[in-house]
Amino acid sequence: MPAILDTAITIIGAGVIGLAIGEKISESFSNVFIIEKHPAFGRETSSRNSEVVHAGIYYPPGSLKAVLCVKGRKLLYEYCIKHDIPYNKCGKLIVATKQEEISIIKDIKETARDNGVDLEILEKDHVRALEPAVFALKALCSPETGIVDTHSLMKSFETRIVHNGGQIVYGSEVTGIRKLDKGYEIQLMDADGQEFCFSTGIVINSAGLYADRIAAMAGINDEKLSIHFCKGEYFRLNPPKNRLISRLIYPVPCHNLEGIGIHATIDLAGGVKLGPDVNYLDSNIQDYHVDVSKQEVFWRSAKKFLPFLSQDDISPELAGIRPKIQKKGDPVKDFYIMEESARGLKGFVNLIGMESPGLTSCLSIANYILELVINIE
Ligand SMILES: Cc1cc2nc3c(=O)[nH]c(=O)nc-3n(C[C@H](O)[C@H](O)[C@H](O)COP(=O)(O)OP(=O)(O)OC[C@H]3O[C@@H](n4cnc5c(N)ncnc54)[C@H](O)[C@@H]3O)c2cc1C
């Protein structure tokens, strides 16, 4: 295999995080490449999510998820304004529908405050005034939560990467990585099955669901970094009942944050999604099938706070897969973002377990990676 090109920095994966990193890094460095196996950006997790700009409420204070979410949310809104990306800072209500949930929302308010996020507890009448169709005994209101058009965001990153002189190579899959005296050799296979290789100084592994495989190609076989596919399915509210809410409505979450409960998310086109649920897959296969037989479970979950719903008001919508390093039943795990000099892989940067709030945090993650890259000696 002949070496056909040499790059300073190679980013593997053109999801929203890889693209955000590419956009940031190509402002400061020349010779930045992004390698993506699909023919276009965002064909995996980045186009199969709730598109929520999270405030940063639930994550353990001081964790990367908490810090990067809070910073990332502010940066994302600024970016949307500056670059004309559609968004709506619509706000979110976390609703207590049972007496025993009221103390939990008070705890959530405390955690959020430790993360620098101010929430207000609303009484029943106040909730009814804001969202007449929603049932709640009390609610936590998060005015900073919103939604964003992820496709437009990724398109904007792509345009700016090219404008900055970076290159995105679509339809090429990374199949091997070899450490060189200086840098790395990356092996690729294109859509026609042709193999290529090139050398690069720095590798940034932003391969989403396959980030553990990319790490393994470089020799990192760490059980703690194994990705467990965790599927989330959505149903949509059929018209006209999609018009009955104007904010994001969430139940009180379960204790280990495997998911944050089947919630109602509005989108920029006026639709409402219910979901995602949480279902660890037995094998890491991209199965995006939506199981129609879950309709009743979704309806029963949502009916607790959307009492106007009948079972036939909802239809299957889509599914996404979370790249979790948190095994089923384990406590919540943080993002793994690391420059791997300590493992003898100088200049190899891993991003593994980039589940929610990865979209919200994409710009703060990009800043974080830029700092890491600048500090590689
Ligand atoms: C159901 C669900 C709901 C979510 N909701 C939200 C939300 O509301 N708000 C929020 O902030 N976050 C949310 N998230 C999380 C968010 O979607 C992710 O954090 C984000 O999309 C991850 O982006 P990424 O670029 O890391 O990964 P991806 O979008 O998966 O991109 C990785 C890319 O790497 C490429 N790739 C992989 N292997 C190779 C290889 N060998 N060679 C070349 N290319 C390769 C893939 O093709 C892919 O395009 C949600 C996630 C899910 C699953």
The ligand as an SDF file (V2000), in Angstrom:
LIG
                    3D

 53 58  0  0  0  0  0  0  0  0999 V2000
  -31.6020    8.4980   21.2100 C   0  0  0  0  0  0  0  0  0  0  0  0
  -30.6040    9.5990   21.4160 C   0  0  0  0  0  0  0  0  0  0  0  0
  -31.0270   10.8680   21.8130 C   0  0  0  0  0  0  0  0  0  0  0  0
  -30.1020   11.8850   22.0310 C   0  0  0  0  0  0  0  0  0  0  0  0
  -30.5560   13.1400   22.3230 N   0  0  0  0  0  0  0  0  0  0  0  0
  -29.6590   14.1380   22.5240 C   0  0  0  0  0  0  0  0  0  0  0  0
  -30.1080   15.4420   22.8150 C   0  0  0  0  0  0  0  0  0  0  0  0
  -31.3010   15.7190   22.7950 O   0  0  0  0  0  0  0  0  0  0  0  0
  -29.1800   16.3930   23.0750 N   0  0  0  0  0  0  0  0  0  0  0  0
  -27.8460   16.1320   23.1000 C   0  0  0  0  0  0  0  0  0  0  0  0
  -27.0630   17.0150   23.4140 O   0  0  0  0  0  0  0  0  0  0  0  0
  -27.3870   14.9020   22.7460 N   0  0  0  0  0  0  0  0  0  0  0  0
  -28.2640   13.9140   22.4520 C   0  0  0  0  0  0  0  0  0  0  0  0
  -27.8250   12.6730   22.1020 N   0  0  0  0  0  0  0  0  0  0  0  0
  -26.3780   12.4530   21.9730 C   0  0  0  0  0  0  0  0  0  0  0  0
  -25.8520   12.9670   20.6440 C   0  0  0  0  0  0  0  0  0  0  0  0
  -26.6720   12.5720   19.5780 O   0  0  0  0  0  0  0  0  0  0  0  0
  -24.4230   12.4150   20.4680 C   0  0  0  0  0  0  0  0  0  0  0  0
  -23.6450   12.7620   21.5990 O   0  0  0  0  0  0  0  0  0  0  0  0
  -23.7330   12.9610   19.2210 C   0  0  0  0  0  0  0  0  0  0  0  0
  -24.5540   12.8690   18.0880 O   0  0  0  0  0  0  0  0  0  0  0  0
  -22.4550   12.1740   18.9980 C   0  0  0  0  0  0  0  0  0  0  0  0
  -21.7880   12.6920   17.8820 O   0  0  0  0  0  0  0  0  0  0  0  0
  -20.4940   12.0010   17.3350 P   0  0  0  0  0  0  0  0  0  0  0  0
  -19.9560   12.8750   16.2880 O   0  0  0  0  0  0  0  0  0  0  0  0
  -19.6120   11.6070   18.4840 O   0  0  0  0  0  0  0  0  0  0  0  0
  -20.9920   10.5790   16.8060 O   0  0  0  0  0  0  0  0  0  0  0  0
  -21.6910   10.1250   15.4390 P   0  0  0  0  0  0  0  0  0  0  0  0
  -22.7540   11.0330   15.0110 O   0  0  0  0  0  0  0  0  0  0  0  0
  -22.0530    8.6910   15.6440 O   0  0  0  0  0  0  0  0  0  0  0  0
  -20.5250   10.2270   14.3850 O   0  0  0  0  0  0  0  0  0  0  0  0
  -19.4520    9.3040   14.3480 C   0  0  0  0  0  0  0  0  0  0  0  0
  -19.0590    9.1280   12.9210 C   0  0  0  0  0  0  0  0  0  0  0  0
  -17.9140    8.3000   12.8590 O   0  0  0  0  0  0  0  0  0  0  0  0
  -18.0050    7.5440   11.6710 C   0  0  0  0  0  0  0  0  0  0  0  0
  -17.1490    6.3660   11.7620 N   0  0  0  0  0  0  0  0  0  0  0  0
  -17.2280    5.3560   12.6560 C   0  0  0  0  0  0  0  0  0  0  0  0
  -16.2710    4.4320   12.4210 N   0  0  0  0  0  0  0  0  0  0  0  0
  -15.5510    4.8760   11.3540 C   0  0  0  0  0  0  0  0  0  0  0  0
  -14.4440    4.3620   10.6430 C   0  0  0  0  0  0  0  0  0  0  0  0
  -13.8660    3.2060   10.9530 N   0  0  0  0  0  0  0  0  0  0  0  0
  -13.9730    5.0770    9.5910 N   0  0  0  0  0  0  0  0  0  0  0  0
  -14.5360    6.2670    9.2400 C   0  0  0  0  0  0  0  0  0  0  0  0
  -15.6020    6.7900    9.8770 N   0  0  0  0  0  0  0  0  0  0  0  0
  -16.1050    6.1080   10.9300 C   0  0  0  0  0  0  0  0  0  0  0  0
  -19.4800    7.1670   11.6150 C   0  0  0  0  0  0  0  0  0  0  0  0
  -19.8740    6.7820   10.3230 O   0  0  0  0  0  0  0  0  0  0  0  0
  -20.1370    8.4390   12.0980 C   0  0  0  0  0  0  0  0  0  0  0  0
  -20.5500    9.2820   11.0420 O   0  0  0  0  0  0  0  0  0  0  0  0
  -28.7240   11.6310   21.8540 C   0  0  0  0  0  0  0  0  0  0  0  0
  -28.2940   10.3730   21.4390 C   0  0  0  0  0  0  0  0  0  0  0  0
  -29.2300    9.3690   21.1970 C   0  0  0  0  0  0  0  0  0  0  0  0
  -28.7770    8.0290   20.7200 C   0  0  0  0  0  0  0  0  0  0  0  0
  1  2  1  0
  2  3  1  0
  2 52  2  0
  3  4  2  0
  4  5  1  0
  4 50  1  0
  5  6  2  0
  6  7  1  0
  6 13  1  0
  7  8  2  0
  7  9  1  0
  9 10  1  0
 10 11  2  0
 10 12  1  0
 12 13  2  0
 13 14  1  0
 14 15  1  0
 14 50  1  0
 15 16  1  0
 16 17  1  0
 16 18  1  0
 18 19  1  0
 18 20  1  0
 20 21  1  0
 20 22  1  0
 22 23  1  0
 23 24  1  0
 24 25  2  0
 24 26  1  0
 24 27  1  0
 27 28  1  0
 28 29  2  0
 28 30  1  0
 28 31  1  0
 31 32  1  0
 32 33  1  0
 33 34  1  0
 33 48  1  0
 34 35  1  0
 35 36  1  0
 35 46  1  0
 36 37  1  0
 36 45  1  0
 37 38  2  0
 38 39  1  0
 39 40  1  0
 39 45  2  0
 40 41  1  0
 40 42  2  0
 42 43  1  0
 43 44  2  0
 44 45  1  0
 46 47  1  0
 46 48  1  0
 48 49  1  0
 50 51  2  0
 51 52  1  0
 52 53  1  0
M  END
$$$$
